Amino acid sequence: MPDHEGLTSSVGDRFSLDDFKTWGMFRIEDLFEVRKGKRVTKANRLPGRTRFIGASDRRNGITDFTALDPIFEAHSISIPYNGSVGYAFYQDAPYFASDDVQVLVPRGEISRWAMLFVATAVRFEKDRYSYGYKWHLERMRNTTIRLPSTPAGGPDWQRMEDFMKGLPFASTLVKVEG
């Protein structure tokens, strides 16, 4: 396993990804509402300005820009369950997702930094699923992911945020707010 001891947050705390004593397993459905994208044929997608998120492992899942109205708000995570299964992406703008994509909408206040951490944690689960064993809606809801936890046993959103902010080139991951 790689040595992560040198990683620090922007507030100077040291974090180790190998410190599993402070990590817990969390069911996706307990943290996020899992929604399904909608079916639309390519013939019914006219060019436009709305992101069209499909079953891609590139370009943040954006496969096209369409004139369709967005069906999902910004600040969610898109995850294809067909095609490039499990390539989770944080979405920072409203979008339309195809029916090959599940969307995680946070149930509470979670920063975009912590959402980026969660998207990475979700990607670690992708190898468990394939064409023959699809990551359909119910399976995704019941999937557990490993996240840093608080002493009380809940997700440690602040620790995730601090870790992400401390990564090299972190300023390129998220738009800098004024």
Contacts in CASP RR format, 6 or more apart in sequence:
PFRMAT RR
TARGET T0000
AUTHOR 0000-0000-0000
METHOD contacts of the structure
MODEL  1
MPDHEGLTSSVGDRFSLDDFKTWGMFRIEDLFEVRKGKRVTKANRLPGRT
RFIGASDRRNGITDFTALDPIFEAHSISIPYNGSVGYAFYQDAPYFASDD
VQVLVPRGEISRWAMLFVATAVRFEKDRYSYGYKWHLERMRNTTIRLPST
PAGGPDWQRMEDFMKGLPFASTLVKVEG
1 18 0 8 1.000
4 15 0 8 1.000
4 16 0 8 1.000
4 17 0 8 1.000
4 18 0 8 1.000
5 14 0 8 1.000
5 16 0 8 1.000
6 14 0 8 1.000
7 14 0 8 1.000
7 15 0 8 1.000
7 16 0 8 1.000
7 17 0 8 1.000
7 163 0 8 1.000
7 166 0 8 1.000
7 167 0 8 1.000
8 14 0 8 1.000
8 15 0 8 1.000
8 166 0 8 1.000
9 15 0 8 1.000
9 162 0 8 1.000
9 163 0 8 1.000
9 165 0 8 1.000
9 166 0 8 1.000
10 162 0 8 1.000
10 165 0 8 1.000
10 166 0 8 1.000
10 170 0 8 1.000
11 162 0 8 1.000
13 162 0 8 1.000
15 159 0 8 1.000
15 162 0 8 1.000
15 163 0 8 1.000
20 146 0 8 1.000
22 148 0 8 1.000
22 149 0 8 1.000
22 156 0 8 1.000
23 146 0 8 1.000
23 147 0 8 1.000
23 148 0 8 1.000
23 149 0 8 1.000
24 146 0 8 1.000
24 147 0 8 1.000
24 148 0 8 1.000
24 149 0 8 1.000
24 153 0 8 1.000
24 154 0 8 1.000
25 144 0 8 1.000
25 145 0 8 1.000
25 146 0 8 1.000
26 144 0 8 1.000
26 145 0 8 1.000
26 146 0 8 1.000
26 147 0 8 1.000
26 149 0 8 1.000
26 154 0 8 1.000
26 155 0 8 1.000
27 141 0 8 1.000
27 142 0 8 1.000
27 143 0 8 1.000
27 144 0 8 1.000
28 34 0 8 1.000
28 104 0 8 1.000
28 122 0 8 1.000
28 140 0 8 1.000
28 141 0 8 1.000
28 142 0 8 1.000
28 143 0 8 1.000
28 144 0 8 1.000
28 145 0 8 1.000
29 141 0 8 1.000
29 142 0 8 1.000
30 107 0 8 1.000
31 104 0 8 1.000
31 106 0 8 1.000
31 107 0 8 1.000
31 110 0 8 1.000
31 118 0 8 1.000
31 155 0 8 1.000
32 77 0 8 1.000
32 104 0 8 1.000
32 105 0 8 1.000
32 106 0 8 1.000
32 107 0 8 1.000
33 104 0 8 1.000
33 105 0 8 1.000
33 107 0 8 1.000
34 102 0 8 1.000
34 103 0 8 1.000
34 104 0 8 1.000
34 105 0 8 1.000
34 137 0 8 1.000
34 140 0 8 1.000
34 141 0 8 1.000
35 72 0 8 1.000
35 102 0 8 1.000
35 103 0 8 1.000
35 105 0 8 1.000
36 99 0 8 1.000
36 101 0 8 1.000
36 102 0 8 1.000
36 103 0 8 1.000
36 137 0 8 1.000
37 71 0 8 1.000
37 72 0 8 1.000
37 97 0 8 1.000
37 98 0 8 1.000
37 99 0 8 1.000
37 100 0 8 1.000
37 101 0 8 1.000
37 102 0 8 1.000
37 103 0 8 1.000
38 71 0 8 1.000
38 96 0 8 1.000
38 97 0 8 1.000
38 98 0 8 1.000
38 99 0 8 1.000
39 98 0 8 1.000
39 99 0 8 1.000
40 68 0 8 1.000
40 96 0 8 1.000
40 98 0 8 1.000
40 99 0 8 1.000
45 52 0 8 1.000
45 64 0 8 1.000
45 66 0 8 1.000
45 67 0 8 1.000
45 68 0 8 1.000
46 66 0 8 1.000
46 67 0 8 1.000
46 68 0 8 1.000
47 65 0 8 1.000
47 66 0 8 1.000
47 67 0 8 1.000
48 65 0 8 1.000
48 66 0 8 1.000
48 67 0 8 1.000
49 65 0 8 1.000
49 67 0 8 1.000
50 65 0 8 1.000
50 66 0 8 1.000
50 67 0 8 1.000
50 68 0 8 1.000
50 69 0 8 1.000
50 70 0 8 1.000
50 94 0 8 1.000
50 95 0 8 1.000
50 96 0 8 1.000
51 62 0 8 1.000
51 65 0 8 1.000
51 70 0 8 1.000
51 91 0 8 1.000
51 93 0 8 1.000
51 94 0 8 1.000
51 95 0 8 1.000
51 96 0 8 1.000
52 62 0 8 1.000
52 63 0 8 1.000
52 64 0 8 1.000
52 65 0 8 1.000
52 66 0 8 1.000
52 68 0 8 1.000
52 95 0 8 1.000
52 96 0 8 1.000
52 97 0 8 1.000
52 98 0 8 1.000
53 60 0 8 1.000
53 61 0 8 1.000
53 62 0 8 1.000
53 63 0 8 1.000
53 78 0 8 1.000
53 89 0 8 1.000
53 91 0 8 1.000
53 95 0 8 1.000
53 96 0 8 1.000
53 97 0 8 1.000
53 98 0 8 1.000
53 101 0 8 1.000
54 61 0 8 1.000
54 62 0 8 1.000
54 63 0 8 1.000
54 78 0 8 1.000
54 80 0 8 1.000
54 97 0 8 1.000
54 98 0 8 1.000
54 100 0 8 1.000
54 101 0 8 1.000
55 63 0 8 1.000
55 80 0 8 1.000
55 81 0 8 1.000
55 82 0 8 1.000
55 83 0 8 1.000
55 84 0 8 1.000
55 85 0 8 1.000
55 98 0 8 1.000
55 100 0 8 1.000
55 101 0 8 1.000
56 62 0 8 1.000
56 63 0 8 1.000
56 80 0 8 1.000
56 83 0 8 1.000
56 84 0 8 1.000
56 87 0 8 1.000
57 80 0 8 1.000
57 84 0 8 1.000
57 87 0 8 1.000
60 89 0 8 1.000
60 90 0 8 1.000
60 91 0 8 1.000
61 78 0 8 1.000
61 80 0 8 1.000
61 87 0 8 1.000
61 89 0 8 1.000
62 95 0 8 1.000
63 98 0 8 1.000
66 96 0 8 1.000
68 96 0 8 1.000
69 96 0 8 1.000
70 94 0 8 1.000
70 95 0 8 1.000
70 96 0 8 1.000
71 95 0 8 1.000
71 96 0 8 1.000
71 97 0 8 1.000
72 78 0 8 1.000
72 91 0 8 1.000
72 94 0 8 1.000
72 95 0 8 1.000
72 96 0 8 1.000
72 97 0 8 1.000
72 103 0 8 1.000
72 105 0 8 1.000
73 94 0 8 1.000
73 105 0 8 1.000
74 91 0 8 1.000
74 92 0 8 1.000
74 93 0 8 1.000
74 94 0 8 1.000
74 95 0 8 1.000
75 91 0 8 1.000
75 92 0 8 1.000
75 106 0 8 1.000
75 112 0 8 1.000
75 115 0 8 1.000
76 90 0 8 1.000
76 91 0 8 1.000
76 103 0 8 1.000
76 104 0 8 1.000
76 105 0 8 1.000
76 106 0 8 1.000
76 115 0 8 1.000
77 88 0 8 1.000
77 89 0 8 1.000
77 90 0 8 1.000
77 91 0 8 1.000
77 103 0 8 1.000
77 104 0 8 1.000
77 115 0 8 1.000
77 118 0 8 1.000
77 119 0 8 1.000
77 122 0 8 1.000
78 88 0 8 1.000
78 89 0 8 1.000
78 91 0 8 1.000
78 95 0 8 1.000
78 97 0 8 1.000
78 101 0 8 1.000
78 102 0 8 1.000
78 103 0 8 1.000
78 104 0 8 1.000
79 86 0 8 1.000
79 87 0 8 1.000
79 88 0 8 1.000
79 89 0 8 1.000
79 101 0 8 1.000
79 102 0 8 1.000
79 103 0 8 1.000
79 104 0 8 1.000
79 122 0 8 1.000
79 135 0 8 1.000
79 140 0 8 1.000
80 86 0 8 1.000
80 87 0 8 1.000
80 100 0 8 1.000
80 101 0 8 1.000
80 102 0 8 1.000
81 100 0 8 1.000
81 101 0 8 1.000
81 102 0 8 1.000
81 129 0 8 1.000
81 134 0 8 1.000
81 135 0 8 1.000
81 136 0 8 1.000
81 140 0 8 1.000
82 100 0 8 1.000
82 131 0 8 1.000
82 134 0 8 1.000
83 100 0 8 1.000
83 131 0 8 1.000
85 126 0 8 1.000
85 129 0 8 1.000
85 130 0 8 1.000
85 131 0 8 1.000
85 134 0 8 1.000
85 135 0 8 1.000
86 122 0 8 1.000
86 123 0 8 1.000
86 125 0 8 1.000
86 126 0 8 1.000
86 129 0 8 1.000
86 135 0 8 1.000
87 123 0 8 1.000
87 126 0 8 1.000
88 104 0 8 1.000
88 118 0 8 1.000
88 119 0 8 1.000
88 120 0 8 1.000
88 122 0 8 1.000
88 123 0 8 1.000
88 126 0 8 1.000
89 119 0 8 1.000
90 112 0 8 1.000
90 115 0 8 1.000
90 116 0 8 1.000
90 119 0 8 1.000
92 112 0 8 1.000
92 174 0 8 1.000
92 175 0 8 1.000
97 103 0 8 1.000
102 135 0 8 1.000
102 137 0 8 1.000
102 140 0 8 1.000
104 118 0 8 1.000
104 122 0 8 1.000
106 115 0 8 1.000
109 157 0 8 1.000
110 118 0 8 1.000
110 157 0 8 1.000
111 157 0 8 1.000
111 161 0 8 1.000
112 174 0 8 1.000
113 160 0 8 1.000
113 161 0 8 1.000
113 164 0 8 1.000
113 165 0 8 1.000
113 173 0 8 1.000
113 174 0 8 1.000
114 157 0 8 1.000
114 158 0 8 1.000
114 160 0 8 1.000
114 161 0 8 1.000
114 164 0 8 1.000
116 164 0 8 1.000
116 173 0 8 1.000
116 174 0 8 1.000
117 147 0 8 1.000
117 160 0 8 1.000
117 161 0 8 1.000
117 163 0 8 1.000
117 164 0 8 1.000
118 145 0 8 1.000
118 147 0 8 1.000
118 160 0 8 1.000
121 145 0 8 1.000
121 146 0 8 1.000
121 147 0 8 1.000
122 145 0 8 1.000
124 145 0 8 1.000
124 146 0 8 1.000
125 135 0 8 1.000
125 143 0 8 1.000
125 145 0 8 1.000
126 135 0 8 1.000
128 135 0 8 1.000
129 135 0 8 1.000
129 139 0 8 1.000
135 143 0 8 1.000
147 155 0 8 1.000
147 156 0 8 1.000
147 160 0 8 1.000
148 155 0 8 1.000
148 156 0 8 1.000
148 159 0 8 1.000
148 160 0 8 1.000
148 163 0 8 1.000
149 155 0 8 1.000
149 156 0 8 1.000
150 156 0 8 1.000
164 170 0 8 1.000
164 173 0 8 1.000
167 173 0 8 1.000
END
